[in-house]
Amino acid sequence: MSYEQLKVPDFGGSGLFKAVAVREKSLPDFVVYRPMNMNAAMQAERRGMFQTGEVKKEKLPVLIFCNGGCMDTSIGYENMLTDIASHGYVVVAVGQLQMYAQHEKDQPTNSSVVQHALDWICEQAANPASPYYNIIDTNKIAAAGHSCGGAQVLANAGDKHLKTYLILNAGMGKMTMADASAKSLKNLHGPILYLVGGKDDVAWQNAQTDYKAIKNIPVVLADNTKSGHGGTYEQPNGGDNSRMVRAWLDWQLKKKTEHEKLFIEGDLSTYSDWTITSKNFKK
C-alpha cells in the first residue's frame, strides 16, 4: 500500500465509484481523494462503454484544491471533494488527513503548496511503481480554492499544467493576499469559473471586479445568491456548489458539452436561487 491512512467521508460520494480519502506516504501534508477502484473508474470514463461493452480506459483528470483561510486542512470540504472523486477524478487537497475535526491545530500554508501538489502528481504519473501510474491524465489538471485558497490558485495561475481554474467565494479586486493580486489575472491562460454566495459573501464585490477585468480568457460568474461566504461545501455531497463545480470540471476536463447550456446559455432550470453570466467564449 502506498498510503498510511484511509477514510471514507460522506459514504463515498454520489458517483458510480465510491471514493476514499487517503494520506499518501510520499505526500503526508496533503489528502488525495480518489475512487476506491481507480481502474474501474478509468474504464467507465470511456463514453459509450456501458452501451457497447467496450473495455477501453480513459485516464482520470486531476483537481488541486486549496482551503479557506489558506489553512492546512480540507476537512470542511471533504464532502464535496469525495463526491467529485466518486465521479472519476483524483483530487489533491492541501493539508494532512484528519479523521475528525481538529481546528485548534490548523495552520496557514504558503501558496507554494500548489506547486508542490503539481510536482507530486506529475512525478506519480511518470513512476511505474506508483499506484497512479497510467491512471491520471496530467494534461487535464484544474486548480480550485475557497476564499484565501482561491488567492493561492491565482498566485499560481501561470503554471502551464493548469488547464482551468475555479475561484470559490474569492476574488482579488484591489487587494493583495496569498502572493496574489489583480496583476495575477494577467497570468490566466485557461477558462475560469468564479462562484460566489450573494451580496452577503465578503468576496462578492471582488469577484465582480475580477470578472469585469478579465478580457482575454473565457470567464463565468456563478452566484448562489443565498449561500453566503461559506457556501454549501459541508452539506451532503457538497450541496449545490459542489454540483456546479463538478459540472464545470466535466465540461472543461471531460468535454461534456451538455454543460454549455448551463455556463454559456445560463440555463439554471435545475438550480434554485442562482444567477450566472459569462463572456469571452467563442461562438
C-alpha positions in Angstrom: 0.0 0.0 0.0 1.2 3.5 -0.8 -1.0 5.2 1.8 -0.7 5.5 5.5 -4.3 6.4 6.4 -7.7 5.9 4.8 -11.1 7.5 5.4 -14.5 7.2 3.7 -16.2 10.6 4.0 -19.9 11.1 3.3 -20.5 7.5 2.4 -18.1 7.7 -0.5 -19.9 10.3 -2.6 -22.8 10.1 -5.1 -20.9 8.8 -8.1 -20.7 5.4 -9.7 -17.3 4.7 -7.9 -17.2 5.2 -4.2 -14.4 7.4 -3.2 -11.9 7.4 -0.3 -9.6 10.0 1.2 -6.0 8.8 1.8 -2.8 10.1 3.2 0.0 9.0 0.9 3.4 8.1 2.3 5.1 10.3 -0.3 2.7 13.2 0.3 2.0 13.4 4.0 0.8 17.0 4.1 -2.0 16.6 1.6 -5.1 14.4 1.2 -5.8 12.5 -2.0 -9.5 11.9 -2.7 -9.9 9.3 -5.3 -12.1 6.5 -6.5 -11.5 3.4 -4.4 -11.2 1.4 -7.6 -9.4 3.7 -10.0 -9.1 1.2 -12.8 -12.8 0.7 -12.9 -13.4 4.4 -12.9 -11.0 4.7 -15.9 -13.0 2.2 -17.9 -16.2 4.0 -17.2 -14.8 7.2 -18.4 -14.8 6.0 -22.0 -18.1 7.2 -23.4 -20.4 4.5 -24.6 -18.7 1.8 -22.7 -21.9 0.7 -20.9 -23.8 0.6 -24.1 -21.2 -1.1 -26.3 -19.4 -3.3 -23.9 -16.0 -1.9 -24.9 -13.2 -2.3 -22.4 -11.2 0.8 -23.0 -9.7 3.1 -20.5 -9.6 6.9 -20.1 -7.2 8.4 -17.6 -8.6 10.4 -14.8 -8.5 14.2 -14.6 -6.9 15.9 -11.6 -8.1 18.7 -9.3 -5.7 20.6 -7.0 -7.6 22.1 -4.1 -6.7 24.9 -1.6 -8.7 25.6 1.5 -10.4 28.6 3.0 -8.1 30.7 5.2 -5.2 29.1 3.2 -5.3 26.5 6.0 -3.8 23.1 6.1 -7.0 21.1 6.4 -9.6 20.1 3.8 -12.0 18.5 6.4 -14.6 21.3 5.8 -14.6 20.4 2.1 -14.3 16.6 2.3 -18.0 16.0 1.3 -17.6 18.0 -1.9 -14.1 16.6 -2.7 -15.2 13.0 -2.0 -18.2 13.5 -4.3 -16.1 14.9 -7.1 -13.7 11.9 -6.8 -16.6 9.5 -6.9 -17.4 10.8 -10.4 -14.0 9.9 -11.8 -11.4 12.4 -10.6 -8.3 12.4 -8.5 -8.3 15.4 -6.1 -5.1 16.5 -4.3 -6.1 18.8 -1.4 -3.8 20.8 0.9 -3.4 19.6 4.5 -3.0 16.4 6.4 -5.8 13.9 6.5 -7.9 14.4 9.6 -10.1 11.6 10.9 -12.2 14.2 12.7 -12.1 18.0 13.1 -9.1 19.3 15.0 -9.4 23.0 14.3 -7.0 24.0 17.1 -4.1 22.5 15.1 -4.9 24.2 11.8 -2.1 26.4 10.4 -1.9 28.7 7.4 0.1 27.5 4.3 2.2 29.2 1.6 1.0 29.5 -2.0 3.9 27.2 -2.9 1.6 24.3 -1.9 0.0 24.3 -5.3 3.4 23.8 -7.0 4.2 21.0 -4.5 0.9 19.2 -5.4 1.6 19.6 -9.1 5.1 18.3 -8.9 3.9 15.3 -6.9 1.1 14.4 -9.2 3.3 14.6 -12.3 6.0 12.5 -10.6 3.4 9.9 -9.7 2.1 9.8 -13.3 5.7 9.1 -14.6 6.6 6.5 -11.9 5.9 2.9 -12.8 6.0 2.0 -9.1 3.2 4.4 -8.3 -0.5 3.4 -8.0 -1.3 6.5 -10.1 0.9 5.4 -13.0 -1.2 5.2 -16.2 -4.2 6.3 -14.1 -4.1 10.1 -14.1 -4.0 12.5 -17.0 -1.5 15.3 -16.4 -2.9 17.1 -19.5 -6.2 17.6 -17.6 -5.4 19.4 -14.4 -7.6 22.0 -12.7 -7.0 24.1 -9.6 -9.7 25.3 -7.2 -9.6 27.2 -4.0 -12.1 28.6 -1.5 -11.7 32.1 -0.1 -7.9 32.6 0.7 -7.4 29.3 -1.1 -8.7 31.0 -4.3 -5.9 33.6 -4.0 -3.4 30.7 -3.7 -4.7 29.4 -7.0 -4.4 32.8 -8.7 -0.9 33.1 -7.3 -0.1 30.0 -9.4 -2.2 31.0 -12.4 0.8 31.0 -14.8 1.6 27.3 -14.3 1.2 25.7 -17.7 0.0 22.4 -16.1 -3.3 24.1 -15.2 -6.0 24.0 -17.8 -8.8 25.7 -15.9 -9.4 27.5 -12.6 -12.2 27.6 -10.0 -12.3 30.5 -7.7 -14.8 29.8 -4.9 -16.1 32.6 -2.8 -13.0 34.6 -3.6 -11.6 37.4 -5.8 -8.8 39.8 -5.8 -10.4 43.1 -6.6 -7.8 45.7 -5.4 -6.4 43.6 -2.6 -3.3 41.5 -2.2 -3.4 38.2 -0.5 -1.5 34.9 -0.5 1.0 36.3 -3.0 -1.8 37.2 -5.5 -3.3 40.5 -6.6 -5.1 41.9 -9.6 -1.9 41.5 -11.6 -2.2 37.7 -11.2 -5.2 37.8 -13.5 -2.8 38.6 -16.4 -1.3 35.1 -15.9 -4.5 33.2 -16.5 -4.4 31.1 -19.7 -7.4 28.9 -19.4 -11.2 29.3 -18.7 -12.1 30.4 -15.2 -15.2 30.0 -13.0 -15.9 32.4 -10.2 -18.5 31.1 -7.7 -19.9 33.4 -5.0 -22.6 33.4 -2.4 -24.7 36.5 -2.9 -24.1 40.1 -1.7 -23.6 38.8 1.9 -20.5 37.0 0.7 -17.5 39.1 1.6 -15.9 38.1 -1.7 -18.9 39.1 -3.8 -17.6 42.5 -4.9 -14.0 41.4 -5.6 -15.3 38.6 -7.8 -17.4 41.1 -9.7 -14.4 43.3 -10.1 -12.3 40.4 -11.4 -15.0 39.3 -13.8 -15.1 42.8 -15.4 -11.3 43.0 -15.5 -10.7 39.7 -17.3 -10.6 40.4 -21.1 -8.8 37.6 -22.9 -9.9 34.3 -21.5 -13.4 32.7 -21.1 -14.9 33.5 -17.7 -18.1 32.6 -15.9 -19.5 34.2 -12.7 -22.0 32.0 -10.9 -23.8 33.3 -7.8 -25.6 31.1 -5.4 -27.4 34.1 -4.0 -28.4 32.8 -0.6 -25.5 30.6 0.4 -23.1 33.3 1.8 -19.3 33.1 2.0 -19.3 29.6 3.5 -21.2 28.1 0.5 -22.7 24.6 0.7 -19.5 22.6 0.8 -20.2 20.9 4.1 -23.7 19.7 3.0 -24.1 16.1 1.9 -22.1 15.7 -1.4 -21.1 19.3 -1.1 -24.6 20.7 -2.0 -25.3 22.9 -5.0 -21.9 24.5 -5.0 -20.3 21.1 -5.5 -22.7 20.2 -8.2 -21.8 23.5 -10.1 -18.1 22.8 -9.6 -18.4 19.2 -10.9 -20.4 20.5 -14.0 -17.6 22.9 -14.7 -14.9 20.2 -14.4 -16.9 17.8 -16.5 -17.2 20.4 -19.2 -13.6 21.7 -19.1 -11.7 18.4 -18.5 -14.1 15.7 -19.8 -15.5 17.8 -22.7 -19.1 17.0 -21.7 -20.7 19.7 -23.9 -24.1 19.4 -22.4 -22.9 21.8 -19.7 -22.6 24.6 -22.3 -26.3 25.1 -21.8 -25.6 25.9 -18.1 -22.5 28.0 -18.4 -22.9 29.8 -21.7 -26.7 29.9 -22.1 -27.3 30.5 -18.4 -29.8 27.6 -18.1 -30.4 27.3 -14.4 -33.5 25.1 -14.6 -32.1 22.6 -12.2 -30.7 25.2 -9.7 -32.7 27.5 -7.3 -31.6 31.0 -6.2 -28.7 31.2 -8.6 -27.6 33.7 -11.3 -25.0 33.1 -13.9 -23.2 35.2 -16.5 -20.4 34.5 -18.9 -18.2 36.2 -21.5 -15.3 35.7 -23.9 -16.5 32.3 -25.2 -16.1 31.7 -28.9 -19.5 31.2 -30.6 
